[in-house]
Amino acid sequence: MAFPGNQLKTLIGAGYPIIYLLSRDESYVENSLKELGKDLYGDQFELTSWDSFREFGTENNHNNYDPTDSIHKVLESIDRGFILFKDLQFYIKLPRVLRQLKDFYNSHTGKSGKYLFIISSMLNIPEDIEKEITVVDIPLPDLEETKGVLDRVLKQPQNSSISNMFTPELSHKCANALLGLGASEMELALNRSFYGKNEINNDTIEELLEEKAQLVRKSGTLEFIRAGVDINKVGGLENLKEWLNIRSVAYSEKAKEFGLDIPKGLLIMGISGCGKSLCAKAVSTAWNLPLLRLDLNQVYGGFMGSPEDVFRRSIKTVEATSPCILWIDEIEAGITRSGEKSSDTPASRIFGYFLTWMQEKTSPVFVAATANQIDLLPPEILRKGRFDEIFFVTLPNKRERREIFEIHLRQRRKDPSQFDLDSLAKNSDGLTGAEIEQAVVAALFESFAKGKNLDDTELIISTSSIVPLSTTMREEISKLERWAADRATKASKN
């Protein structure tokens, strides 16, 4: 979605005097408002802006003045045009400011030609003035706007030597790599990637992705993960793999023409250590889509604002990065039945927002969620229409354990054919995939310490020394298996 210019034109034409713009990119919004104003009023249009560091009407940059006086001067001195307040959210609860905004609303409702815009990355509107303010979300730049940023940077004199090297395919890849960033962040990422370059190739895409990973990480709730997990190197889980392979073509133009819907998401539930998170990462590699991990603990941490606002901003960033995979690990830790108990808690509001978003989202965001305690999730989350499928991952069977041993031995530069894999699979009954991996690691350490090659004996000793999760959590695992018997699809074939 591009800058909502048409929506703002409608609000301006209808005479809405105060508009609250939700965005973290001030310069992008300010430039877009200037273009919108010139489109409406011609080249003579000027945008008046105010921030808390500058006293209006002077060149003084200091803190020794009353911002409320300056706010009053701005509102009274401009006869026509747009006024952009950049820091008003910090003063909006003050009685004087509330009164000034109410008076402005009452005096300018209708087609007065004078409009007040408040920009902030978080929603902060007192109840006393809710009806006077209209809120508009400013989405992050879409693909076309991103290509415009790329073209603008390439036209800069310092980039003249590389601008001719950009083929349409490379430009498209660059733009896709930048999706999810603000316009200012895009320019910085491009300038850093182009600096000192005389040649541009696919390595530039990797640099941009790495730059995006750094910037996305600053959100505090999202992590850009370069997983690189090959789905074929995940042991067992044939039903799950087949499901993913069938849907891997869903993002192609041919699939769209055929009438296929883009998959909504997948919930993988089951026993810890059996490959749920690994599969979520493998989806990204198999479908060649970026992977963003949402940390719900950070959402509820309270360090970056109210949980609802933080969650909403995170979802907006994910949508701007689409097509992509959104990985929510242990989803029951943040979206649980507790959210149903009250309609006036952050958990309940996030629960409601997430339900609506999963049902109505149109952006190509595939949600890969994992859960250990499925009984904690509300039934609304589990019904069809939110997730396309629910898979249950249980303890690996003998054939899968053999495959897991083979994978981990090969990853550590050992020839699996030199080991009795059938015997190892038989002696590891009840172990999870993670426990089998640790058995291989422990056996390697023991062999190295003894100055000998890894053999079946060391692997069997290491395997037998593990107290498996299937023993320590026998009751919980049985409960999970009973729940999933007729409620979920088995990830593995019998």
MOLINMO-V501025 format. One record per pair of residues at least 6 apart in sequence whose ideal C-beta (glycine too) atoms are under 7 Angstrom apart, sorted by the first residue. I is the first residue (numbers start at 1). J is the second residue. Records with the same first field share a line. If there is no record, write none. Layout:
# MOLINMO-V501025
I: J ; J
This chain:
# MOLINMO-V501025
1: 139 ; 142
2: 142 ; 144 ; 145
3: 32 ; 138
4: 136 ; 138
5: 36
7: 136
8: 36 ; 136
9: 40
11: 19 ; 134
12: 40 ; 115
15: 109 ; 110 ; 111 ; 112
16: 134
17: 104 ; 105 ; 108 ; 109 ; 112 ; 115 ; 116
18: 101 ; 104 ; 105 ; 116 ; 132 ; 133 ; 134
19: 115 ; 117 ; 134 ; 136
20: 118 ; 125 ; 133 ; 134 ; 135
21: 29 ; 117 ; 118 ; 119 ; 136 ; 138
22: 120 ; 123 ; 135 ; 137 ; 138
23: 29 ; 119 ; 121 ; 138
24: 121 ; 182
25: 182 ; 183 ; 184
26: 86 ; 119
27: 184
28: 182 ; 183 ; 184
29: 119 ; 138
30: 47 ; 49 ; 84
33: 47 ; 82 ; 84 ; 117
34: 47
37: 45 ; 47 ; 81 ; 82
38: 45
45: 81
46: 81
47: 81 ; 82 ; 84
48: 74 ; 78 ; 81 ; 82 ; 83
49: 84 ; 86
50: 56 ; 70 ; 74 ; 85 ; 86
51: 86 ; 87
52: 67 ; 87 ; 90
53: 61
54: 61
55: 65 ; 70
56: 70 ; 73 ; 74
57: 73
67: 91
68: 91 ; 94 ; 96 ; 97
71: 97 ; 100
72: 100
74: 83
75: 100 ; 104
78: 114
79: 114
80: 113 ; 114
81: 114
82: 115 ; 117
83: 116 ; 117
84: 117 ; 119
85: 116 ; 117 ; 118
86: 119
88: 118
89: 118 ; 120 ; 124
91: 97
92: 124 ; 126
93: 126
98: 126 ; 128 ; 129
101: 129 ; 132
102: 129 ; 132
104: 116
105: 132
108: 114
122: 305 ; 309
123: 135 ; 309
125: 133
139: 316 ; 320
140: 180 ; 181 ; 182 ; 316 ; 317 ; 320
141: 149 ; 183
143: 175 ; 179
146: 175 ; 178 ; 179 ; 186
147: 171 ; 175
149: 183 ; 186 ; 187
150: 171 ; 174 ; 175 ; 190
153: 159 ; 187 ; 190 ; 191
154: 163 ; 166
159: 194
161: 198
162: 194 ; 197 ; 200
165: 200
166: 200
170: 200
173: 205
174: 204 ; 205 ; 208
177: 205 ; 208 ; 209 ; 212
178: 186 ; 189 ; 208 ; 212
179: 320 ; 321
180: 212 ; 216 ; 317 ; 320 ; 321
181: 189 ; 212 ; 215
185: 215
189: 208 ; 211 ; 212
192: 211
193: 204 ; 207 ; 208 ; 211
212: 224
213: 224 ; 226
216: 222 ; 224 ; 292 ; 317
217: 223 ; 224
219: 314 ; 317
220: 298 ; 303 ; 304
221: 294 ; 295 ; 298 ; 299 ; 310 ; 314
222: 292 ; 293 ; 294 ; 314 ; 317
223: 293 ; 295
224: 290 ; 292
225: 281 ; 291 ; 293
227: 281 ; 284 ; 285 ; 291
228: 285
229: 278 ; 281 ; 282 ; 285
230: 282 ; 285
231: 241 ; 244 ; 282 ; 285 ; 286
233: 407
234: 275 ; 278 ; 279 ; 282
235: 396 ; 400 ; 403 ; 404 ; 407 ; 433
236: 396 ; 400 ; 403 ; 492
237: 275 ; 279 ; 393 ; 491 ; 492
238: 492 ; 493
239: 489 ; 490 ; 491 ; 492 ; 493
240: 279 ; 391 ; 491
243: 389
244: 283 ; 286
247: 263
248: 286 ; 287
249: 255
250: 260 ; 262 ; 263
251: 262 ; 287 ; 323 ; 364
262: 364
263: 366 ; 388
264: 358 ; 367 ; 386 ; 387 ; 388
265: 358 ; 366 ; 367 ; 368 ; 369 ; 387 ; 388
266: 368 ; 387 ; 388 ; 389 ; 391
267: 369 ; 371 ; 387 ; 390
268: 276 ; 279 ; 280 ; 370 ; 391 ; 393
269: 371 ; 374 ; 390 ; 392 ; 484 ; 488
270: 276 ; 392 ; 393 ; 394 ; 480
271: 393 ; 394 ; 395 ; 432 ; 469 ; 477 ; 480
272: 372 ; 469
273: 432 ; 433 ; 434 ; 435 ; 469
274: 393 ; 394 ; 395 ; 396 ; 432 ; 433
275: 393 ; 433
276: 370 ; 393
277: 329 ; 370
280: 327 ; 368 ; 370
281: 291
283: 325 ; 368
284: 290 ; 291 ; 325
289: 323 ; 324 ; 325
290: 321 ; 324
291: 325 ; 327
292: 318 ; 321 ; 324 ; 326 ; 327
293: 327 ; 329
294: 314 ; 326 ; 328
296: 328 ; 333 ; 334
297: 333
299: 307 ; 310 ; 311 ; 314 ; 334
300: 307 ; 334 ; 346
304: 310
306: 346
307: 346 ; 350
308: 346 ; 349 ; 350 ; 353
311: 350 ; 353
312: 353
315: 357
318: 324 ; 326 ; 365
319: 363 ; 365
322: 363 ; 364 ; 365
323: 364
324: 365
325: 366 ; 368
326: 365 ; 367
327: 368
328: 367 ; 369
329: 370
330: 370 ; 371 ; 372
331: 369 ; 370 ; 371
332: 371 ; 373 ; 376 ; 377
335: 350 ; 351 ; 354 ; 377 ; 381
336: 376 ; 377
337: 376 ; 378
338: 347
339: 347 ; 348 ; 350 ; 351 ; 378
340: 378
342: 348
351: 378
355: 380
358: 367 ; 386
359: 385 ; 386
371: 377
374: 480 ; 483
375: 483
382: 390
389: 489
390: 488 ; 489
391: 488 ; 489 ; 491
392: 484 ; 488 ; 489 ; 490 ; 491
393: 491
394: 481
395: 430 ; 432 ; 470
396: 404 ; 433
397: 492
398: 425 ; 426
400: 492
401: 425 ; 428 ; 431 ; 436
402: 421 ; 422 ; 425
404: 433 ; 436
405: 421 ; 424 ; 425 ; 436
406: 416 ; 421
408: 436 ; 437 ; 440
409: 416 ; 419 ; 440
410: 416
412: 440 ; 444
414: 454
419: 456
420: 456
423: 456
424: 456 ; 459 ; 460
427: 460 ; 463 ; 464
428: 436 ; 463
430: 468 ; 470 ; 471
431: 463 ; 466 ; 468
432: 468 ; 469
435: 466 ; 468 ; 469
439: 459 ; 462 ; 463 ; 466
440: 459
442: 462
443: 454 ; 458 ; 459 ; 462
444: 454
446: 458 ; 462
447: 453 ; 454 ; 458
470: 477
